[in-house]
Amino acid sequence: MISPRTLRNLKREFRQSLLAKIGIIVVIAVVLVAVFAPVIAPHNPNRQNLDNSKLPPLGFSKKTTQTSSEMVDGEIQITNNTTYVKAQPSHPLGTDQLGRDMLSRVIYGARTSLLVGLFGTVLAMLIGVTVGLVAGYYGEIVDDALMRSADIMLAFPSLVLAIALVGMFRRSVFTIPDPVVAAGLVSGMPGQIAIPGTVVIVVALVNWVWFARVSRGEALTVVGEEYVKASRSVGAKDSFILRKHILPNSVTPIIVLATIQIAAIILLESSLSYLGFSGVNLSWGFDIAQGKDYLATSWWISTVPGLAIVITVIGINLVGDWLRDALDPGIEGEGGGV
C-alpha cells in the first residue's frame, strides 16, 4: 500500500521534472508497442522478400553499382552502371538483407527485450533481496559467507560472467501463445512469443548481487530499531520479523534499483543476442549483429534497432531517476524546475 506522503512526493517530482514526463511517455509507448505488436506491425517480421532486400528508410536512397559486360569487336567491355534505390512507403524504416521489414522487426524486438528485462529483474530481485535481508538480519558468519559470495560475483565483468554462465546451461527457448493472434484480432503474424529462458536465468544470476547489497544495507539499518527489538522480546519468529518489519522498511531503494536494473538487463540481453547466445531471432541485438556486415552500404539494418535500445534504456533510466528523487528523502530532486 502506497502511503499518502509517497504519492505526494511522486506527484510533486513529476510536476517539476520534464525529464520524468519524457521517461514516462517513452516507457508507456514502448510497452504499448510490445503488447500490441501484431496490431501495430505492418508486416510479418519473419517474412522474407529478396526482391525488396536492403531498401533504405523513407527520406533516404541507396546508390548501387551494377557491372555488366559485353563482347565488342572481339573484346570484352565492362560497363559500370550507377542506379539509386528509393525507399518504399510500405517499408518506412527500410528492409534488411533478406527483405524483412525493419519497422516490424523493431516492434517485435521490443517484446523480447522487455520480457527478458522484466522477468530477469524479478528473478534477480527475489534472489538478491532474500540473500541481502538474511545477511543483514543475522550478521556475523552468515553475513560474511553470503556477502563474500556476492563479492566474488562482482569481481567479474557482467558480460564475461554472463557468457560463462550461458556455457554452463543448455540454451533453451520457451514459447507462449500470442494473446492478440490467438484472439483472432489479426492474421498472418507469428502465433507464438519466444522467450529465451536461459538468458533470463543468466541475467538474473549476474545481477542479483546488486539487490543483495542494497537490501543488506537497509536490513542493517532497520534491524536495530525499537520495533524489531520489541518483536523479538515477545517471541516473534525470525521469518515473521523479516517479512513484516525488515522487508517493508527496505522496499523503497529496492524499487528504485529494480527500475534501473531493467535497463541494465535490456543492454545485457542485447549484448548476448548480438553474440548469438539468445536463441531467438526477434531481438534488437540479433538484428544489430545481422546488419554489421552491411554498415557501409545499408547502415539502417543495425542503426534502427540500436536506436530502439538507446531510446528505451534512456526512458527507463529517466523513470528510475524520478522514482529515486521522489522516494528517497535523502536525495534532493535533480529534475526539479526543469
Contacts in CASP RR format, 6 or more apart in sequence:
PFRMAT RR
TARGET T0000
AUTHOR 0000-0000-0000
METHOD contacts of the structure
MODEL  1
MISPRTLRNLKREFRQSLLAKIGIIVVIAVVLVAVFAPVIAPHNPNRQNL
DNSKLPPLGFSKKTTQTSSEMVDGEIQITNNTTYVKAQPSHPLGTDQLGR
DMLSRVIYGARTSLLVGLFGTVLAMLIGVTVGLVAGYYGEIVDDALMRSA
DIMLAFPSLVLAIALVGMFRRSVFTIPDPVVAAGLVSGMPGQIAIPGTVV
IVVALVNWVWFARVSRGEALTVVGEEYVKASRSVGAKDSFILRKHILPNS
VTPIIVLATIQIAAIILLESSLSYLGFSGVNLSWGFDIAQGKDYLATSWW
ISTVPGLAIVITVIGINLVGDWLRDALDPGIEGEGGGV
6 326 0 8 1.000
6 327 0 8 1.000
9 326 0 8 1.000
9 327 0 8 1.000
9 329 0 8 1.000
10 322 0 8 1.000
10 323 0 8 1.000
10 326 0 8 1.000
10 327 0 8 1.000
12 326 0 8 1.000
13 20 0 8 1.000
13 322 0 8 1.000
13 325 0 8 1.000
13 326 0 8 1.000
13 333 0 8 1.000
13 335 0 8 1.000
13 336 0 8 1.000
14 20 0 8 1.000
14 21 0 8 1.000
14 24 0 8 1.000
14 322 0 8 1.000
14 326 0 8 1.000
16 333 0 8 1.000
16 335 0 8 1.000
16 336 0 8 1.000
16 337 0 8 1.000
16 338 0 8 1.000
17 322 0 8 1.000
17 325 0 8 1.000
17 333 0 8 1.000
17 335 0 8 1.000
17 336 0 8 1.000
17 337 0 8 1.000
17 338 0 8 1.000
18 335 0 8 1.000
18 337 0 8 1.000
18 338 0 8 1.000
19 318 0 8 1.000
19 321 0 8 1.000
19 322 0 8 1.000
19 335 0 8 1.000
19 338 0 8 1.000
20 318 0 8 1.000
20 319 0 8 1.000
20 321 0 8 1.000
20 322 0 8 1.000
20 335 0 8 1.000
22 315 0 8 1.000
22 318 0 8 1.000
23 314 0 8 1.000
23 315 0 8 1.000
23 316 0 8 1.000
23 318 0 8 1.000
23 319 0 8 1.000
23 322 0 8 1.000
24 318 0 8 1.000
24 319 0 8 1.000
24 322 0 8 1.000
26 311 0 8 1.000
26 312 0 8 1.000
26 314 0 8 1.000
26 315 0 8 1.000
26 316 0 8 1.000
26 318 0 8 1.000
27 312 0 8 1.000
27 315 0 8 1.000
27 316 0 8 1.000
27 319 0 8 1.000
30 110 0 8 1.000
30 114 0 8 1.000
30 311 0 8 1.000
30 312 0 8 1.000
31 114 0 8 1.000
33 40 0 8 1.000
33 107 0 8 1.000
33 110 0 8 1.000
34 107 0 8 1.000
34 109 0 8 1.000
34 110 0 8 1.000
34 111 0 8 1.000
34 114 0 8 1.000
34 115 0 8 1.000
35 180 0 8 1.000
36 180 0 8 1.000
37 107 0 8 1.000
37 108 0 8 1.000
37 110 0 8 1.000
37 111 0 8 1.000
37 180 0 8 1.000
37 189 0 8 1.000
38 178 0 8 1.000
38 180 0 8 1.000
38 181 0 8 1.000
38 185 0 8 1.000
38 186 0 8 1.000
38 189 0 8 1.000
38 190 0 8 1.000
39 180 0 8 1.000
39 185 0 8 1.000
39 186 0 8 1.000
40 107 0 8 1.000
41 101 0 8 1.000
41 103 0 8 1.000
41 104 0 8 1.000
41 107 0 8 1.000
41 108 0 8 1.000
41 189 0 8 1.000
42 90 0 8 1.000
42 101 0 8 1.000
42 103 0 8 1.000
42 104 0 8 1.000
43 90 0 8 1.000
43 91 0 8 1.000
43 100 0 8 1.000
43 101 0 8 1.000
43 103 0 8 1.000
43 104 0 8 1.000
44 104 0 8 1.000
44 188 0 8 1.000
44 189 0 8 1.000
44 190 0 8 1.000
45 100 0 8 1.000
45 101 0 8 1.000
45 104 0 8 1.000
45 105 0 8 1.000
45 107 0 8 1.000
45 108 0 8 1.000
45 109 0 8 1.000
45 190 0 8 1.000
45 282 0 8 1.000
46 100 0 8 1.000
46 190 0 8 1.000
46 281 0 8 1.000
46 282 0 8 1.000
47 100 0 8 1.000
47 101 0 8 1.000
48 98 0 8 1.000
48 99 0 8 1.000
48 100 0 8 1.000
49 95 0 8 1.000
49 98 0 8 1.000
49 99 0 8 1.000
49 100 0 8 1.000
50 98 0 8 1.000
50 99 0 8 1.000
52 88 0 8 1.000
52 91 0 8 1.000
52 95 0 8 1.000
52 99 0 8 1.000
53 95 0 8 1.000
53 96 0 8 1.000
53 97 0 8 1.000
53 98 0 8 1.000
53 99 0 8 1.000
54 62 0 8 1.000
54 85 0 8 1.000
54 95 0 8 1.000
54 96 0 8 1.000
54 97 0 8 1.000
54 99 0 8 1.000
54 294 0 8 1.000
54 297 0 8 1.000
54 298 0 8 1.000
54 301 0 8 1.000
55 62 0 8 1.000
55 85 0 8 1.000
55 87 0 8 1.000
55 88 0 8 1.000
55 91 0 8 1.000
55 94 0 8 1.000
55 95 0 8 1.000
55 99 0 8 1.000
56 62 0 8 1.000
56 85 0 8 1.000
56 86 0 8 1.000
56 87 0 8 1.000
56 94 0 8 1.000
56 298 0 8 1.000
56 300 0 8 1.000
57 87 0 8 1.000
57 91 0 8 1.000
57 92 0 8 1.000
57 93 0 8 1.000
57 94 0 8 1.000
57 102 0 8 1.000
57 300 0 8 1.000
57 304 0 8 1.000
58 87 0 8 1.000
58 89 0 8 1.000
58 92 0 8 1.000
58 93 0 8 1.000
58 94 0 8 1.000
59 87 0 8 1.000
60 87 0 8 1.000
60 300 0 8 1.000
61 84 0 8 1.000
61 85 0 8 1.000
61 86 0 8 1.000
61 87 0 8 1.000
62 84 0 8 1.000
62 85 0 8 1.000
62 297 0 8 1.000
62 298 0 8 1.000
63 82 0 8 1.000
63 83 0 8 1.000
63 84 0 8 1.000
63 85 0 8 1.000
64 82 0 8 1.000
64 83 0 8 1.000
64 84 0 8 1.000
64 85 0 8 1.000
65 80 0 8 1.000
65 81 0 8 1.000
65 82 0 8 1.000
65 83 0 8 1.000
66 80 0 8 1.000
66 81 0 8 1.000
66 82 0 8 1.000
66 83 0 8 1.000
67 78 0 8 1.000
67 79 0 8 1.000
67 80 0 8 1.000
67 81 0 8 1.000
68 78 0 8 1.000
68 79 0 8 1.000
68 81 0 8 1.000
69 76 0 8 1.000
69 77 0 8 1.000
69 78 0 8 1.000
69 79 0 8 1.000
70 76 0 8 1.000
70 77 0 8 1.000
70 79 0 8 1.000
71 77 0 8 1.000
87 94 0 8 1.000
88 94 0 8 1.000
90 101 0 8 1.000
91 101 0 8 1.000
91 102 0 8 1.000
91 103 0 8 1.000
92 103 0 8 1.000
93 101 0 8 1.000
93 102 0 8 1.000
93 103 0 8 1.000
93 106 0 8 1.000
93 300 0 8 1.000
93 304 0 8 1.000
94 101 0 8 1.000
94 102 0 8 1.000
94 103 0 8 1.000
94 300 0 8 1.000
94 304 0 8 1.000
95 101 0 8 1.000
95 102 0 8 1.000
96 102 0 8 1.000
96 105 0 8 1.000
96 287 0 8 1.000
96 290 0 8 1.000
96 291 0 8 1.000
96 298 0 8 1.000
96 301 0 8 1.000
97 290 0 8 1.000
97 291 0 8 1.000
97 294 0 8 1.000
97 298 0 8 1.000
97 301 0 8 1.000
102 287 0 8 1.000
102 300 0 8 1.000
102 301 0 8 1.000
102 304 0 8 1.000
102 305 0 8 1.000
103 304 0 8 1.000
105 282 0 8 1.000
105 287 0 8 1.000
105 305 0 8 1.000
106 284 0 8 1.000
106 287 0 8 1.000
106 304 0 8 1.000
106 305 0 8 1.000
106 308 0 8 1.000
108 190 0 8 1.000
108 282 0 8 1.000
109 282 0 8 1.000
109 283 0 8 1.000
109 284 0 8 1.000
109 287 0 8 1.000
109 305 0 8 1.000
109 308 0 8 1.000
110 284 0 8 1.000
110 308 0 8 1.000
110 312 0 8 1.000
111 193 0 8 1.000
111 282 0 8 1.000
112 194 0 8 1.000
112 195 0 8 1.000
112 196 0 8 1.000
112 269 0 8 1.000
112 273 0 8 1.000
112 278 0 8 1.000
112 280 0 8 1.000
112 282 0 8 1.000
112 283 0 8 1.000
112 284 0 8 1.000
113 266 0 8 1.000
113 269 0 8 1.000
113 270 0 8 1.000
113 283 0 8 1.000
113 284 0 8 1.000
113 309 0 8 1.000
113 312 0 8 1.000
114 266 0 8 1.000
115 193 0 8 1.000
115 195 0 8 1.000
116 195 0 8 1.000
116 196 0 8 1.000
116 199 0 8 1.000
116 200 0 8 1.000
116 203 0 8 1.000
116 265 0 8 1.000
116 266 0 8 1.000
116 269 0 8 1.000
117 203 0 8 1.000
117 262 0 8 1.000
117 265 0 8 1.000
117 266 0 8 1.000
117 269 0 8 1.000
118 262 0 8 1.000
119 195 0 8 1.000
119 200 0 8 1.000
119 204 0 8 1.000
120 200 0 8 1.000
120 203 0 8 1.000
120 204 0 8 1.000
120 207 0 8 1.000
120 265 0 8 1.000
121 204 0 8 1.000
121 207 0 8 1.000
121 258 0 8 1.000
121 261 0 8 1.000
121 262 0 8 1.000
121 265 0 8 1.000
123 200 0 8 1.000
123 201 0 8 1.000
123 204 0 8 1.000
123 208 0 8 1.000
124 203 0 8 1.000
124 204 0 8 1.000
124 205 0 8 1.000
124 206 0 8 1.000
124 207 0 8 1.000
124 208 0 8 1.000
124 210 0 8 1.000
124 211 0 8 1.000
124 261 0 8 1.000
124 265 0 8 1.000
125 208 0 8 1.000
125 211 0 8 1.000
125 254 0 8 1.000
125 258 0 8 1.000
125 261 0 8 1.000
127 204 0 8 1.000
127 205 0 8 1.000
127 208 0 8 1.000
127 211 0 8 1.000
127 212 0 8 1.000
128 208 0 8 1.000
128 209 0 8 1.000
128 211 0 8 1.000
128 212 0 8 1.000
128 215 0 8 1.000
129 211 0 8 1.000
129 212 0 8 1.000
129 215 0 8 1.000
129 247 0 8 1.000
129 250 0 8 1.000
129 254 0 8 1.000
131 146 0 8 1.000
131 150 0 8 1.000
131 208 0 8 1.000
131 212 0 8 1.000
131 215 0 8 1.000
131 216 0 8 1.000
132 146 0 8 1.000
132 211 0 8 1.000
132 212 0 8 1.000
132 213 0 8 1.000
132 215 0 8 1.000
132 216 0 8 1.000
132 217 0 8 1.000
132 219 0 8 1.000
133 215 0 8 1.000
133 216 0 8 1.000
133 219 0 8 1.000
133 242 0 8 1.000
133 246 0 8 1.000
133 247 0 8 1.000
133 250 0 8 1.000
134 142 0 8 1.000
134 146 0 8 1.000
134 242 0 8 1.000
135 142 0 8 1.000
135 143 0 8 1.000
135 146 0 8 1.000
135 147 0 8 1.000
135 212 0 8 1.000
135 216 0 8 1.000
135 219 0 8 1.000
136 143 0 8 1.000
136 216 0 8 1.000
136 217 0 8 1.000
136 219 0 8 1.000
136 220 0 8 1.000
136 223 0 8 1.000
137 219 0 8 1.000
137 223 0 8 1.000
137 238 0 8 1.000
137 241 0 8 1.000
137 242 0 8 1.000
137 246 0 8 1.000
138 238 0 8 1.000
143 216 0 8 1.000
146 212 0 8 1.000
147 212 0 8 1.000
147 213 0 8 1.000
147 216 0 8 1.000
150 209 0 8 1.000
150 212 0 8 1.000
150 213 0 8 1.000
153 161 0 8 1.000
153 206 0 8 1.000
153 208 0 8 1.000
153 209 0 8 1.000
154 209 0 8 1.000
156 164 0 8 1.000
158 206 0 8 1.000
158 207 0 8 1.000
158 264 0 8 1.000
158 268 0 8 1.000
159 268 0 8 1.000
159 271 0 8 1.000
159 272 0 8 1.000
161 206 0 8 1.000
162 202 0 8 1.000
162 203 0 8 1.000
162 206 0 8 1.000
162 268 0 8 1.000
162 271 0 8 1.000
162 272 0 8 1.000
163 272 0 8 1.000
163 275 0 8 1.000
163 277 0 8 1.000
165 201 0 8 1.000
165 202 0 8 1.000
165 205 0 8 1.000
165 206 0 8 1.000
166 198 0 8 1.000
166 199 0 8 1.000
166 202 0 8 1.000
166 272 0 8 1.000
166 277 0 8 1.000
169 198 0 8 1.000
169 201 0 8 1.000
169 202 0 8 1.000
170 198 0 8 1.000
171 196 0 8 1.000
171 198 0 8 1.000
171 277 0 8 1.000
171 279 0 8 1.000
172 196 0 8 1.000
172 197 0 8 1.000
172 198 0 8 1.000
173 194 0 8 1.000
173 195 0 8 1.000
173 196 0 8 1.000
173 197 0 8 1.000
173 198 0 8 1.000
173 279 0 8 1.000
173 280 0 8 1.000
174 194 0 8 1.000
174 195 0 8 1.000
174 197 0 8 1.000
175 192 0 8 1.000
175 193 0 8 1.000
175 194 0 8 1.000
175 195 0 8 1.000
176 192 0 8 1.000
176 193 0 8 1.000
176 195 0 8 1.000
177 191 0 8 1.000
177 192 0 8 1.000
177 193 0 8 1.000
178 189 0 8 1.000
178 190 0 8 1.000
178 191 0 8 1.000
178 192 0 8 1.000
178 193 0 8 1.000
180 186 0 8 1.000
180 189 0 8 1.000
181 187 0 8 1.000
181 188 0 8 1.000
181 189 0 8 1.000
181 190 0 8 1.000
181 191 0 8 1.000
182 191 0 8 1.000
190 282 0 8 1.000
194 279 0 8 1.000
194 280 0 8 1.000
194 282 0 8 1.000
195 280 0 8 1.000
196 269 0 8 1.000
196 273 0 8 1.000
196 278 0 8 1.000
196 279 0 8 1.000
196 280 0 8 1.000
196 283 0 8 1.000
198 277 0 8 1.000
199 269 0 8 1.000
199 272 0 8 1.000
199 273 0 8 1.000
199 277 0 8 1.000
199 278 0 8 1.000
202 272 0 8 1.000
203 265 0 8 1.000
203 268 0 8 1.000
203 269 0 8 1.000
203 272 0 8 1.000
206 268 0 8 1.000
207 261 0 8 1.000
207 264 0 8 1.000
207 265 0 8 1.000
207 268 0 8 1.000
210 257 0 8 1.000
210 261 0 8 1.000
211 254 0 8 1.000
211 257 0 8 1.000
211 258 0 8 1.000
211 261 0 8 1.000
214 253 0 8 1.000
214 254 0 8 1.000
214 257 0 8 1.000
215 250 0 8 1.000
215 254 0 8 1.000
218 246 0 8 1.000
218 249 0 8 1.000
218 250 0 8 1.000
218 253 0 8 1.000
218 254 0 8 1.000
219 246 0 8 1.000
219 250 0 8 1.000
222 228 0 8 1.000
222 245 0 8 1.000
222 246 0 8 1.000
222 249 0 8 1.000
222 250 0 8 1.000
223 246 0 8 1.000
225 245 0 8 1.000
225 249 0 8 1.000
227 245 0 8 1.000
228 241 0 8 1.000
228 245 0 8 1.000
228 246 0 8 1.000
231 240 0 8 1.000
231 241 0 8 1.000
231 244 0 8 1.000
231 245 0 8 1.000
232 241 0 8 1.000
252 327 0 8 1.000
252 328 0 8 1.000
253 327 0 8 1.000
253 328 0 8 1.000
255 323 0 8 1.000
255 327 0 8 1.000
256 320 0 8 1.000
256 323 0 8 1.000
256 324 0 8 1.000
256 327 0 8 1.000
256 328 0 8 1.000
259 316 0 8 1.000
259 319 0 8 1.000
259 320 0 8 1.000
259 323 0 8 1.000
260 316 0 8 1.000
260 317 0 8 1.000
260 320 0 8 1.000
262 316 0 8 1.000
263 312 0 8 1.000
263 313 0 8 1.000
263 315 0 8 1.000
263 316 0 8 1.000
263 317 0 8 1.000
266 309 0 8 1.000
266 312 0 8 1.000
266 313 0 8 1.000
266 316 0 8 1.000
267 309 0 8 1.000
267 313 0 8 1.000
269 278 0 8 1.000
269 283 0 8 1.000
269 285 0 8 1.000
270 283 0 8 1.000
270 284 0 8 1.000
270 285 0 8 1.000
270 288 0 8 1.000
270 309 0 8 1.000
271 285 0 8 1.000
272 278 0 8 1.000
273 279 0 8 1.000
273 280 0 8 1.000
273 283 0 8 1.000
273 284 0 8 1.000
273 285 0 8 1.000
273 286 0 8 1.000
273 289 0 8 1.000
274 285 0 8 1.000
274 286 0 8 1.000
274 288 0 8 1.000
274 289 0 8 1.000
275 289 0 8 1.000
276 286 0 8 1.000
276 289 0 8 1.000
278 285 0 8 1.000
278 286 0 8 1.000
280 286 0 8 1.000
284 305 0 8 1.000
284 306 0 8 1.000
284 308 0 8 1.000
284 309 0 8 1.000
285 305 0 8 1.000
285 306 0 8 1.000
285 309 0 8 1.000
287 301 0 8 1.000
287 302 0 8 1.000
287 304 0 8 1.000
287 305 0 8 1.000
288 302 0 8 1.000
288 305 0 8 1.000
288 306 0 8 1.000
290 301 0 8 1.000
290 302 0 8 1.000
291 298 0 8 1.000
291 301 0 8 1.000
291 302 0 8 1.000
292 302 0 8 1.000
294 301 0 8 1.000
294 302 0 8 1.000
295 302 0 8 1.000
321 334 0 8 1.000
321 335 0 8 1.000
324 331 0 8 1.000
325 331 0 8 1.000
325 332 0 8 1.000
325 333 0 8 1.000
325 334 0 8 1.000
325 335 0 8 1.000
325 336 0 8 1.000
END
